[in-house]
Amino acid sequence: MNITVCLKRVPDTETRVRISDSGTSIDLGGVKFVLSPYDEFALEAALRMTEASGEGEVVALTFGDTTSRETLRSALAMGADRAVLLNGEVTMDGLATARALVSELGEADVPLILFGVKAADDDQQQVGPMVATLMGRPCATGVSSFELTDGTVVCDREVEGGTERIELPLPAVLTVTKGEFEPRYASLKGIMAAKRKPLEEKEAQVSPARITVEKLEYPPPRAEGRIVGEGPDAVPELVRLLREEANAL
């Protein structure tokens, strides 16, 4: 089975974020970029599916500028067969991103499209379901594991108090979260092979963005802690503060 995995280049989750002078973006100086961690789960799932069946290919697809080549090379090093970069300016508008991806996905015969459940930078959780809607495909979100059967995909989703099982007809779209698909490390052999694998670049069909960032602000500083007393005698005052000041009770 052919599987396409949609990926995103994001700042390393351990990056210390600084706001740029414009106040509408982060300062990119010294920032390391990586493949979004949730997208790694999706990529690992695709690789396992094709390895188990012994046939099909995994295509890594991303929408971004030329700096995203590094992200795609990382996916190729992990085991993806080929990669496609849709060149265009990324915005906060998830629908514009979804339309750019669909312009490429709509021309391919791909029974299964995978996304990470969310991007590690904007945390919107929108693009996967939007792509499914634009393509008229069923979609399951937050999938922790799944199995492919004859013409269907059976998905498990972790919900409060248990696991929900969903069966979807193919072709389908899934967004994958942390579960059984712990991503592999790229081997030296895989890194060397990635240099020879095809990476195609195309101009993206980008819709005008309808969402813009007006302002970024740092979180307010945390208030200093205080000691209200010691032992059982401090309990009434602590309860009062939790109820009247913290609104926690």
Secondary structure by P-SEA (a helix, b strand, c coil): cbbbbbbbbbccccccccccccccccccccccccccaaaaaaaaaaaaaaaaacbbbbbbbbbccccaaaaaaaaaaacccccccccccccccaaaaaaaaaaaaaaccccbbbbcccccccccccaaaaaaaaabbbbbcccccccccccbbbbbbbcccbbbbbbbcccbbbbbcccccccccccaaaaaaaaacbbbbbbbbccccccccccccccccccbbbbccccccaaaaaaaaaccccccc
